[in-house]
Amino acid sequence: MSVIEVKCLTKDYGHGRGIFNVSIQVGKGEVYGFLGPNGAGKTTTIRHIMGFQQALQGSTTVLGQDCWKASADIQKDVGYLPGEITLPEGLTGREFIKMMADLRGMKDLSYAKYLIEKFQLEPSGKLKRMSLGMKRKLAIVTAFMHDPQVLVLDEPTSGLDPMMQQVFIDFIKEEKRKGKTILLSSHLFGEIDETCDKISIIKDGHLISTVVAADLKNNENKVYKLEFIEALDYESFIRDISSTQVMEIMHHKEELLQVKVAVNDADINKFIGLVADYNVKFCSEVKFTLEDYFMQFYDRNIEHKKRGS
């Protein structure tokens, strides 16, 4: 059974804004990445998962419970980190932690103390005087201090400096090893790439792709960049590649005698044999990244070509 399930979820605000027929499933112990730019629909989906909004169509469940009908019960079992943080300015950080602990009926704050040290939080100051980064650290501590088994994280490292972002990523890896179920929404490729087992890309409120992270990293289609010593070799290689059915020229720069070639793993020996016939300055693999995959769906030049066709 999926721990988090979003099924055919639609919330239409009009004028193309909202989310439309979104479906995701997050299994126990899985880290699920929800990737897209600001305004794509990530936060709207998460608000439905947390029971803050009622769906126009479709459903959301956490641990088998309807998110709208059982939101209070669900929130006891979930660690939620919102993208935008609003805190009561009259309290100190320590008072806010105690207030959240009391609301959850927590007596043991040893794990909270561990998180305070890990994220270098200074909780004694007034919230209204805290920096954005310190407020984010406080939100992290209060989201995780009851050691929930389900984590819903919306742009979790927003406001953190690069060093603390890495501390957070390492922490998520620790939680993953403990078997936590995590939904991580972000527009940052690094934190999604380092932590997630499965990744969905959302655009204009629509899910446009879902991929297993390991499949992406072990993509059988490779890209190689070559530079030739002489123009004759460059020109001959272009002709030979163009005549094959198993390799494709992706890009070439005649003035630099450079070419990028797409090759499937099954044809790598043919590719090596072909390259060996030429005087090559260098030949190196261009690693395929999550950002490359993402830009296949978001590249504006591609969108323009599609509209023009």
Summary of the structure (lengths in Angstrom):
residues: 309
radius of gyration: 24.2
end to end distance: 43.4
largest distance: 77.2
contacts: 916
relative contact order: 0.13
helix: 40%
strand: 30%
